[in-house]
């Protein structure tokens, strides 16, 4: 089993994409929070983490089960997400 998966995350306010290595054992709720906190540091003038944002899987438009891990869902390197 892979220990990490590369997520490509787009910030709608800028249209820019950022890559994040996410541990396979991390649940989606934690992954979303950590990525959003990092995005706030990267783009403070365009993004403020309120705790309400999450990641939407770009291919399907779905928000994954918050307690499911990255490994359980089966994401692969390069899967794309949008912060909503």
N, C-alpha and C positions, 0 to 999 in steps of 0.2 A: 504494500500500500504506500502511496506517496505521502510524504510528510508535509508537503506544502503545495498550494495551487496558486497560480498567478491570475489575479483578477485585474481586468482592465475596467476602470471606473471613470465614467464621464460626469463632469459637473455641468449641468445645463446652463448655469449663469454665464459660463465662459466658453462652453463647447469643448474644453480641453479634456483629454483623457490622461489618467494616471494609473500606473501599474503598482499593485500591492501583492506581496507574497502573503498568503493566508494559510495558517496551519490547518491541516485537514481535520484535526480534532476539535477545532473551534466551532461553536454553534453560530448560526447566522445572526442571531441577535448581537452577540459579542463582536463578530466580524464587522457588522454594520456600524456599531458604535465606535470601534477603533478606527475604521476607515474614515468615518465622518469627523472624528476628532483630529485625525491627521490632515484631512482636507481643510479644516478650519485653520490649521497652522500654515498650510501651503497657500491658501487663498483667503486670507482674513478679510479682504475688502469685498469679497463676493460671496462668502459663505460663513454663516454663524450656526454652529451646532446647538440645537435646542433640546436634543434628546428625542425628538419626534421623527427625525428623518430615518430612512432605511434605504436598502438597496433593492432595486427592481431588476430582475433578470431581463436584459434587453431583448433577447430572442423571443421570449414568450410574453413579456409584459407582466410576469407574475412576481409576487413577493413570496419568498420561500417560508416554510415553517420556521419560526424563530428559534425553536429548540433543536432543530435538525442540524447536524454537523455538515461541514463542507464535504467530507468523505461520504456521509450517508446520502447526500443529494447526488453526488457523482459529478460535480463540476470538474472541468478540465482546464489546463493552462490556456489562458487567452480568452476565457469566457468574459463577456462584456456585461457591465451593470451600469445603471443610472441612479444617482442619488435623487430620491424623491422625499 
